[in-house]
Structure formats: structure tokens, C-alpha cells
Amino acid sequence: MAAVTGTASRGAAAGYAVTAACAGCGACLLTCPEHAIRPSHEGGLVVLDALCSRCGECVEVCPVDAVVEVRS
């Protein structure tokens, strides 16, 4: 499953990505306080970098570790 991420300062979390390991449970989508995780046109979920506050709650709730931190 695809993901959208952006950039941040060197060494800091640039954002998050939803990997192909996603089981589609929607826990990350429901937990995101910024509503930055959305269904993608290709199927699966994407993280909208412009909305993501990089709080990491999506990573914590994913039961299959499919949401990963992307570093710049």
C-alpha cells in the first residue's frame, strides 16, 4: 500500500508511511488526531504530509507495525 510523506529537518522524522503490511483494520485512520490518514485512490491508506503533526499515534496503534516513520 502506498504512502505519502514529506520532508523535515535532517535526522528528524520526515513523516510516516503505511506499508504493504497494512491489514486494513483502520486503527491508524481512526486514531489520527489530524485526520491525516486517508484511503488512497490505488487502494490502501496514505499519510497526508501536509496534515500530519508527526505525533506518532498511528505507529503506536497499528497491530501489524505497518505504519513506519520515515526519516529525512
ABEGO torsion letter per residue (X at the ends): XBBBBBBBBBGBBAEBBBBAABAGAGAAAAABAAGABBBBAAEEBBBBAAABAGAGAAAAABAAGABBBBBX
